[in-house]
Amino acid sequence: MAMEMRLPVARKPLSESLGRESKKHLVVPGDTITTDTGFMRGHGTYMGEEKLIASVAGSVERVNKLICVKALKTRYNGEVGDIVVGRITERRRSAEDELAMRGFLQEGDLISAEVQAVFSDGAVSLHTRSLKYGKLGQGVLVQVSPSLVKRQKTHFHDLPCGASVILGNNGFIWIYPTPEHKEEDAGGFIANLEPVSLADREVISRLRNCIVSLVTQRMMLYDTSILYCYEASLPHPIKDILKPEIMEEIVLETRQRLLEQEG
Amino acid sequence: AEKVYIVHGVQEDLRVDGRGCEDYRCVDVETDVVSNTSGSARVKLGHTDILVGVKAEMGTPKLEKPNEGYLEFFVDCSANATPEFEGRGGDDLGTEIANALYRIFNNKSSVDLKSLCISPREHCWILYVDVLLLECGGNLFDAISIAVKAALFNTRIPRVRVLEDEEGSKDIELSDDPYDCIRLSVENVPCIVTLRKIGYRHVVDATLQEEACPWASLLVSVTSKGVVTCMRKVGKGSLDPESIFEMMETGKRVGKVLHTSLQNILHKEESLGTKRQKVGFLG
């Protein structure tokens, strides 16, 4: 049994440990981005007094003539076609709802769904009309900032280590053991309550700690980064991954592997 | 279904984040963070963040204990901690925690109250201990007791002398040297270990998700020598007397290790002296 206490250590700025060549142009709301009026305004900017000013805190991205500011930490904005994972808090009551849905979905359940439409006030409407979506059974939920989930073609990933992961665009990540029979109700509405095997549990706990360490080091989350992080963490016992030094070490290794893969 | 997953995991000694049933999360302890108090400490246990400040003031001793000083506890659950604490929601939890702290410090051996007495029946030191919950991430009682112990360790009470005038009226003189102060001995200050019963086993240091499972928990206050000073049951479930005994034994074991780690870290911090970088709140 382990009990570890330590004195707090000030966080090192990330750019020191990375040795990046190009510095990101970081802005805060109210900062001038440029006084050149030839650019088109993108998200996170507005025009004022002949200058382009940032409205969110983040890094400036420039694509030819379009300038936008990508925020570092935002509330989730829904887009049509996004996958989200969420917990049911309230529901509309109507006669048919009472009869049919109660049997399947209760308040407090976790579901995965796709965004169908976005209203002007920001509310989104979801649908679970495909068998891929539906109630989520046994597994672990990790809540992260939505800006760290990379936009990809698919958000359902089956990792070779034995667990599957759903990366919700709203920042809710669901890790669950890969069901053996894929043709059956993968999703559906009937929850499987049998005990999960110890080996699967270890994989899931390790993945959860890896995701938490990637998030603390502000790295983007997608299937390759999670997988590399998992492999880098294998030599350490699962609970050690939460220690700050080991977390930094693993994430540094993951970052290097990703850079090698790109370059 | 998530609760089922958590419960099954605990039975097999593998919790959601990979810890065993008796493992604590990593703890960050820092003392002397608030400069205008007599002593202060900040403890971070996972997502739980607690700040404790101790102020020493002079006052009259209680009537039934004329030779001793005393401690007053006040717990403030900040609205930032969790959304439930908005407005006056945190008051109930605050009074519950304060009552628990009063009980564990209510016996003679925790803190040497006689050393807080200046002149019997007239003057004594009153230590006002203020606990501020900055963030709530599960396992509040343990973190609070660790922070209180660290803050008391850090408390420096100025040395005073009582002078008799010609007419017989007494005058209190504060020593001029700011470093001339008395320190409290926190050898016997107990720490609380919260054991939560989940399924057939019990876990130490429950996270918020584990606390959402509807079982009961046992708060055991243990001193560094393994002596149990106070015990309390919270929660909705019922506990079998045998499991209470088991949980007590685990509490004693875990408590001893907790105390040794805390003593080590406090001595280490003190030995760093002025070379220590203060991280404070902006690190």
Interface residues (C-beta under 8 A of the other chain):
Chain A: M1 A2 M3 E4 M5 R6 L7 P8 V9 A10 R11 D109 L110 K135 L136 G137 Q138 G139 V140 L141 A191 N192 L193 P195 V196 L198 R201 E202 I204 S205 R206 R208 N209 V212 P237 I238 K239 I241 L242 K243 P244
Chain B: A1 E2 V4 Y5 H8 G9 E12 L14 R15 V16 D17 G18 R19 G20 E22 D23 Y24 R25 C26 V27 D28 V29 E30 K44 R253 V254 V257 L258 S261 L262 N264 I265 K268 E269 R276 Q277 V279 G283
